[in-house]
Amino acid sequence: MFEGKEYTEVDLSAMEDMTAEDLCAMGKIMTKLGIVNPVAEMTVDYAIYMAARASGKPVEFSRACPPRRALS
């Protein structure tokens, strides 16, 4: 559930069209968040922001997911 609507799936197919520029943007976001990790792409925060970028949903959408759904 997010903002009163139930979702059963999220389309992340746009990830296939992402470029290195998207990865750079994620790196900048992680830095702004204070997440300094040599393997930032392995963090939940990174996954959430990538999912938001690919799905067009706000970051809060993924943050509201139960852990099991957010990590699958």
Backbone torsions as a table, in degrees:
resi	resn	phi	psi	omega
1	MET	NA	134.9	175.4
2	PHE	-148.5	123.2	-179.0
3	GLU	49.7	43.9	175.5
4	GLY	79.4	3.7	-179.8
5	LYS	-117.9	137.3	178.4
6	GLU	-92.1	130.3	177.7
7	TYR	-112.1	136.7	176.5
8	THR	-108.8	-13.4	176.6
9	GLU	-159.1	160.7	178.0
10	VAL	-132.2	130.5	-179.2
11	ASP	-82.0	112.6	178.4
12	LEU	-109.8	16.4	-176.4
13	SER	-61.7	-21.6	178.6
14	ALA	-64.1	-16.9	178.1
15	MET	-61.0	-28.6	179.8
16	GLU	-64.8	-24.5	-178.4
17	ASP	-100.3	2.3	180.0
18	MET	-69.6	156.8	-177.3
19	THR	-122.4	178.7	175.9
20	ALA	-60.4	-29.1	177.5
21	GLU	-60.9	-38.4	176.6
22	ASP	-64.1	-39.4	177.8
23	LEU	-64.7	-39.7	177.2
24	CYS	-63.1	-41.8	178.5
25	ALA	-61.9	-39.8	178.1
26	MET	-64.6	-39.4	177.2
27	GLY	-59.9	-41.4	178.8
28	LYS	-66.4	-39.9	178.1
29	ILE	-63.9	-43.8	-179.9
30	MET	-61.8	-40.4	178.3
31	THR	-63.2	-44.8	178.7
32	LYS	-61.3	-33.9	179.2
33	LEU	-77.8	-7.5	-179.0
34	GLY	81.8	17.4	179.2
35	ILE	-94.0	101.1	179.4
36	VAL	-110.0	107.2	-174.4
37	ASN	-145.8	129.4	-178.6
38	PRO	-62.7	-19.5	176.3
39	VAL	-125.6	58.0	-176.3
40	ALA	-55.0	-32.1	-178.7
41	GLU	-65.8	-8.1	177.9
42	MET	-96.3	3.2	-178.7
43	THR	-93.9	155.5	177.9
44	VAL	-64.4	-40.3	179.3
45	ASP	-56.9	-45.0	179.7
46	TYR	-60.3	-46.4	-179.6
47	ALA	-61.2	-40.5	-179.9
48	ILE	-63.9	-44.6	-179.3
49	TYR	-69.5	-36.3	175.8
50	MET	-65.4	-42.7	178.4
51	ALA	-62.2	-40.6	178.2
52	ALA	-62.6	-43.5	-179.5
53	ARG	-64.9	-40.9	-177.6
54	ALA	-74.4	-36.1	-174.6
55	SER	-89.9	-19.5	-175.8
56	GLY	79.6	3.9	177.0
57	LYS	-87.8	154.4	178.1
58	PRO	-68.5	156.5	179.1
59	VAL	-55.3	-36.0	-178.9
60	GLU	-61.0	-26.2	177.7
61	PHE	-59.6	-51.7	-179.6
62	SER	-70.7	-35.0	179.3
63	ARG	-64.7	-26.7	-179.2
64	ALA	-81.8	-10.7	-179.0
65	CYS	-70.8	145.9	171.9
66	PRO	-62.0	149.3	-177.1
67	PRO	-49.5	-43.3	-178.7
68	ARG	-58.8	-40.6	179.6
69	ARG	-75.7	-38.8	-178.3
70	ALA	-64.9	-29.0	-176.8
71	LEU	-97.1	-1.7	-178.7
72	SER	-100.9	NA	NA
